[in-house]
Amino acid sequence: MSTRLSTGLSTGLSTRLGTRRQRAADAAIEVIAEQGLRGLTHRAADARAGLPAGSTSSCFRTRRSLLEGVLERLLELDEPAVTRLPPGAWSTRDQAAATLAGLLKHWLGPARIRTRARMQLSLDAGDGALLRAELNAAGERFVRMAEEGLRAAGVPDAGRAARMLVAQLDGVLFDALARPSPEKEEETWLHHAATTIMRAIP
């Protein structure tokens, strides 16, 4: 496990707040990020959250409901990074590239655990249509937000470009998680990637 992931998991444990349901979902996210979906059980989430045995199962009765709770929590925590961007974040293509670089840095920094868990969830829980409809709906929400931003940046066919943009960002995130590099090198790469993506959009 990488140092950044290990540190993030430790920080998540020490700072996790909220209701028992939120704590269980947060713990499940950490388990998925560290062990994948195969390591996720109600008991594992209890242990990770420091909750009494049976707490997670009282909030999420089945494995499917636990996974749905994880997805709901991921959206709750990650959407504000996009919806609460400052005015002018998408005002020009250059500004949009800077905005994307900042989002990538956030998703690989403070939100790194959630990004890793989201990737695992998309690959494993989506297999066999376990959560395919829910995952597709969540993905469409981010595509729509990207479309609004690209339209503000003056991109003509913002709808088609938005889908490609989200796919490219996921590719950058996957590459950074699969082949981590020193933080300073990663930051430089993210700025380059964001600028390249925006320049490639017609």
C-alpha positions, 0 to 999 in steps of 0.5 A: 500500500502506498505511503499516501494511501496509508496516511490518508486511511489513518487520517480518515480514521482520526477525523471521521465525523457524522452519523453512524450511517455516515461512519459506516459508509466512510469506513466501507470506502476505506476498506474498498480503497485498501482491499477492494470489494472482496475485502468489504464485509459488514464486519470489516466496516465495523472494525474500520470505523471502530463501531460495535459489531453489527452497527454497519448491518443495522444501517445497511441490511444487505451487501447491495444496500451497503454498496449503494450507501457507499456510492451515495456517500461518494457522491455526497462528498465529491460533488461539491468539488465540482458544484462549488467552483468559484465564479469564472472557473470555466470562463475560458479554455485556459481557465478551464484547464487550470480548473481541471488541474485543480480538480485532479489534484484534489481527487488525487490528494485529499480525496485520493481514498475516495477516488481509488474506492470509486474506481474499484466500485465501478469495475467490480460492483458494475460487473454483472449489473450489480450497481450498473444502473446506479453507477451509470446515473452517477456518471451522468451527473458528472457528465452534465456538470462537465457539459455546463462547464465546457459550454461556459468555456465556449466549446461548441459541441459541449455535450459530446465533448463532456463525455470524452472529457470525463473519460479522459479525466478518469484515465488520468486518475487511473494512471496516477493511482496505478503508477504513482509518482512523487507529489511534485512530479504528479502535480506537473503531470496533472497540469500538463494533462489538463492543458492537453485535454482542453487543447484537444477539444474542438 
